[in-house]
Amino acid sequence: MANPVISKVRALHTYSSETATYAGIATKSLALVGIVTISALITWVMGYATPVTATVTSLMGFIAALAISFRPAWAGFLSPLYAILEGMFLAAVSVMFAKMYQGIVINAVMITFGIAISSALIYAKGYVKVNAGFMRAVYMATLGICITYFIEFILSFFGIHIPQIHQGGPIGIIFSLIVIGVATLNLFIDYENISQSVRQGLPAEYEWFCAFALLVTLIWLYIEVLNLLRKLKEE
């Protein structure tokens, strides 16, 4: 299944002489992860990891992500900004969890990268075939989760919350495992899109968009793993 964004970028930049490479995408992905890490550490150490920081940076990061999604050509200069904002956001969220449960943050980081590396190896071995049906199913599941979280966000203004999202217990844990599973499946789609971008000879500028897409999924996965660990510790 051809990614529509990939097709769009190919049509707009066929004049480019340099094409995307796996090494280029890997380098930019590591750079963005590094920016997130440095931003998070500075925010944490300087004492700026507060609920206000989490709220402001999440909104600004969302706007930056939307801009990149609609204009992939902007990924080169907006992705580092997005990484800085998300680093600040993750620091603020992580501090809240770290105050409640010692060691939960480092465990969440290790599990997140463990899942990312394992899924990359599984994809590279060809054990998972990312075809049209796979993408369609994952996109539908992801949309369903997004709608659930959006409904929860709206209901929160009226003091109503969906227990499975926040509370522990068997149902809450199963819900988190399902969301983590869907996030992991999105990683396979990210890897497939990276592979397509290289195989189809997309311009080198698209490497930033691939790195950005991968970062978005990793951040989502980290937050969900963090939430799952919290639920498990509350048992």
HUFEN-V332192 format. One record per residue. RES is the residue in three letters. BURIAL is I if it has 16 or more other C-alpha atoms within 10 Angstrom, else O. Layout:
RES/BURIAL ; RES/BURIAL
This chain:
MET/O ; ALA/O ; ASN/O ; PRO/O ; VAL/O ; ILE/I ; SER/O ; LYS/O ; VAL/I ; ARG/I ; ALA/O ; LEU/O ; HIS/O ; THR/O ; TYR/O ; SER/O ; SER/O ; GLU/O ; THR/I ; ALA/I ; THR/I ; TYR/O ; ALA/O ; GLY/I ; ILE/I ; ALA/I ; THR/O ; LYS/I ; SER/I ; LEU/O ; ALA/O ; LEU/I ; VAL/I ; GLY/I ; ILE/I ; VAL/I ; THR/I ; ILE/I ; SER/I ; ALA/I ; LEU/I ; ILE/O ; THR/I ; TRP/I ; VAL/O ; MET/O ; GLY/O ; TYR/I ; ALA/I ; THR/I ; PRO/O ; VAL/O ; THR/I ; ALA/I ; THR/O ; VAL/O ; THR/I ; SER/I ; LEU/O ; MET/I ; GLY/I ; PHE/O ; ILE/O ; ALA/I ; ALA/I ; LEU/O ; ALA/O ; ILE/I ; SER/I ; PHE/O ; ARG/O ; PRO/I ; ALA/I ; TRP/I ; ALA/I ; GLY/I ; PHE/O ; LEU/I ; SER/I ; PRO/I ; LEU/I ; TYR/I ; ALA/I ; ILE/I ; LEU/I ; GLU/I ; GLY/I ; MET/I ; PHE/I ; LEU/I ; ALA/I ; ALA/I ; VAL/I ; SER/I ; VAL/I ; MET/O ; PHE/I ; ALA/O ; LYS/O ; MET/O ; TYR/O ; GLN/O ; GLY/O ; ILE/I ; VAL/I ; ILE/O ; ASN/O ; ALA/I ; VAL/I ; MET/O ; ILE/I ; THR/I ; PHE/O ; GLY/O ; ILE/I ; ALA/I ; ILE/O ; SER/O ; SER/I ; ALA/I ; LEU/O ; ILE/O ; TYR/I ; ALA/O ; LYS/O ; GLY/O ; TYR/O ; VAL/O ; LYS/O ; VAL/I ; ASN/O ; ALA/O ; GLY/O ; PHE/I ; MET/I ; ARG/O ; ALA/O ; VAL/I ; TYR/I ; MET/O ; ALA/I ; THR/I ; LEU/O ; GLY/O ; ILE/O ; CYS/O ; ILE/O ; THR/O ; TYR/O ; PHE/O ; ILE/O ; GLU/I ; PHE/O ; ILE/O ; LEU/O ; SER/O ; PHE/O ; PHE/O ; GLY/O ; ILE/O ; HIS/I ; ILE/O ; PRO/O ; GLN/O ; ILE/I ; HIS/O ; GLN/I ; GLY/I ; GLY/O ; PRO/O ; ILE/O ; GLY/I ; ILE/I ; ILE/O ; PHE/I ; SER/I ; LEU/O ; ILE/O ; VAL/I ; ILE/I ; GLY/I ; VAL/I ; ALA/I ; THR/I ; LEU/I ; ASN/I ; LEU/I ; PHE/I ; ILE/I ; ASP/I ; TYR/I ; GLU/I ; ASN/I ; ILE/I ; SER/I ; GLN/I ; SER/I ; VAL/I ; ARG/O ; GLN/O ; GLY/I ; LEU/I ; PRO/I ; ALA/I ; GLU/I ; TYR/I ; GLU/I ; TRP/I ; PHE/I ; CYS/I ; ALA/I ; PHE/I ; ALA/I ; LEU/I ; LEU/I ; VAL/I ; THR/I ; LEU/I ; ILE/I ; TRP/I ; LEU/I ; TYR/I ; ILE/I ; GLU/I ; VAL/I ; LEU/I ; ASN/I ; LEU/I ; LEU/I ; ARG/I ; LYS/I ; LEU/O ; LYS/O ; GLU/O ; GLU/O
